[in-house]
Amino acid sequence: TEMDHSGSIPKLMQKIGEDKPIYCSKMGAKNLEAHFNRKFNFQVVGTGDSLKIGNRTFSFLDTKMLHWPDSMFTYLAEEAILFSSDAFGQHYAGDMFFDDEIGDEIMPHARKYYANILLHFSPRVQALLKDVAKLNLKIDMICPDHGILWRDNPGKIIEAYDTWSRQEPTRKVVVIFDSMWESTAKMARAITSGIESEDVNVRLMNTRKWHRSDIMTEIVDAGAIAVGSPTLNNSIFPVIADVMTYIKGLRPQNKIAAAFGSYGWSGEAVKILNKDFEEMKLTIIDPGVKVQYVPDEADLERCFELGVKLAKTLKEKLS
Ligand SMILES: Cc1cc2nc3c(=O)[nH]c(=O)nc-3n(C[C@H](O)[C@H](O)[C@H](O)COP(=O)(O)O)c2cc1C
């Protein structure tokens, strides 16, 4: 019922006749009414129901919380098409409609969509994939409500969802930071060098340059994150707070973590970041590195060693 799916319903109904039935899930009926503050001719359908229109048969599968409470899959048996609502979508709009037209270029978009829209529902995605497999449906095409349609190899996006929803860590660390006067930035670069010295992949992401959704996309398959913030007004830097709030909501799992940051006098940032990690149930592998004002060689060496520790701990975990 989110407006990007439903916004044109009143206009459409005006055109085709307001008495026409709208087939939707139970929550769909409730939520559409709450959006448009009026009732339509809602016909509630759900898992196990089917609907014959002419020589076409539509059957339904509730997919609650993927990603709204009203979400539902619709399967068109005669054409072997799965209309998957938000699942398997991408925030992509272009002049191509099908996976075979765009090729593998679409996968980063699909991954970004998963990371930012569905990651926190990963256990439900796992359950849904099992349910769909049990139904043994012939699927020639998957039509999500966003982005391109999967007709060349629908199995590819199903497999990708299986991988992403398992949240299995890989040999990759994401280093996220912001900095007012470059001190925390220097620390971030030293940590990155430490990680690289252990032959582990690393993404260094300055929150001034990267949108939170790009950061989240990198986190999905990372085995570890390091977050750095200067202390500002006894707290963390607001942009880092923004990113941490966002990451927390999407509930990444199975990751190790460490914090770092420069400070002037009170230095609360590392403690606050560690508390965030605890709430996110990430494994904190080090109390974190704090540096007063500008890091000297010894401080940068401590940062390098933190990078080494992150990389080594991750490698041990994956071995
Ligand atoms: C507006 C402002 C507020 C600050 N508030 C604090 C503070 O409450 N506690 C503290 O320890 N340092 C505080 N600092 C000092 C910074 O944390 C310090 O300059 C640090 O080295 C900045 O790191 P950066 O170069 O990564 O930005 C503040 C700095 C600024 C500019």
PDBQT file of the ligand as one rigid body, heavy atoms in Angstrom, charges set to zero:
ROOT
HETATM    1  C1  LIG A 401      32.323  22.382  17.845  1.00  0.00    +0.000 C 
HETATM    2  C2  LIG A 401      33.264  21.422  18.491  1.00  0.00    +0.000 A 
HETATM    3  C3  LIG A 401      32.875  20.759  19.637  1.00  0.00    +0.000 A 
HETATM    4  C4  LIG A 401      33.733  19.866  20.258  1.00  0.00    +0.000 A 
HETATM    5  N1  LIG A 401      33.309  19.202  21.373  1.00  0.00    +0.000 NA
HETATM    6  C5  LIG A 401      34.152  18.336  21.988  1.00  0.00    +0.000 A 
HETATM    7  C6  LIG A 401      33.746  17.660  23.163  1.00  0.00    +0.000 A 
HETATM    8  O1  LIG A 401      32.653  17.817  23.669  1.00  0.00    +0.000 OA
HETATM    9  N2  LIG A 401      34.617  16.794  23.729  1.00  0.00    +0.000 N 
HETATM   10  C7  LIG A 401      35.853  16.554  23.207  1.00  0.00    +0.000 A 
HETATM   11  O2  LIG A 401      36.570  15.723  23.720  1.00  0.00    +0.000 OA
HETATM   12  N3  LIG A 401      36.267  17.205  22.094  1.00  0.00    +0.000 NA
HETATM   13  C8  LIG A 401      35.459  18.079  21.473  1.00  0.00    +0.000 A 
HETATM   14  N4  LIG A 401      35.867  18.740  20.349  1.00  0.00    +0.000 N 
HETATM   15  C9  LIG A 401      37.248  18.576  19.885  1.00  0.00    +0.000 C 
HETATM   16  C10 LIG A 401      37.399  17.595  18.746  1.00  0.00    +0.000 C 
HETATM   17  O3  LIG A 401      36.927  16.331  19.117  1.00  0.00    +0.000 OA
HETATM   18  C11 LIG A 401      38.872  17.531  18.362  1.00  0.00    +0.000 C 
HETATM   19  O4  LIG A 401      39.227  18.760  17.749  1.00  0.00    +0.000 OA
HETATM   20  C12 LIG A 401      39.219  16.382  17.459  1.00  0.00    +0.000 C 
HETATM   21  O5  LIG A 401      40.615  16.302  17.301  1.00  0.00    +0.000 OA
HETATM   22  C13 LIG A 401      38.583  16.549  16.099  1.00  0.00    +0.000 C 
HETATM   23  O6  LIG A 401      38.841  15.418  15.325  1.00  0.00    +0.000 OA
HETATM   24  P1  LIG A 401      38.744  15.470  13.735  1.00  0.00    +0.000 P 
HETATM   25  O7  LIG A 401      39.965  16.181  13.226  1.00  0.00    +0.000 OA
HETATM   26  O8  LIG A 401      38.673  14.070  13.283  1.00  0.00    +0.000 OA
HETATM   27  O9  LIG A 401      37.518  16.231  13.414  1.00  0.00    +0.000 OA
HETATM   28  C14 LIG A 401      35.025  19.635  19.715  1.00  0.00    +0.000 A 
HETATM   29  C15 LIG A 401      35.401  20.299  18.552  1.00  0.00    +0.000 A 
HETATM   30  C16 LIG A 401      34.538  21.181  17.932  1.00  0.00    +0.000 A 
HETATM   31  C17 LIG A 401      34.965  21.870  16.680  1.00  0.00    +0.000 C 
ENDROOT
TORSDOF 0
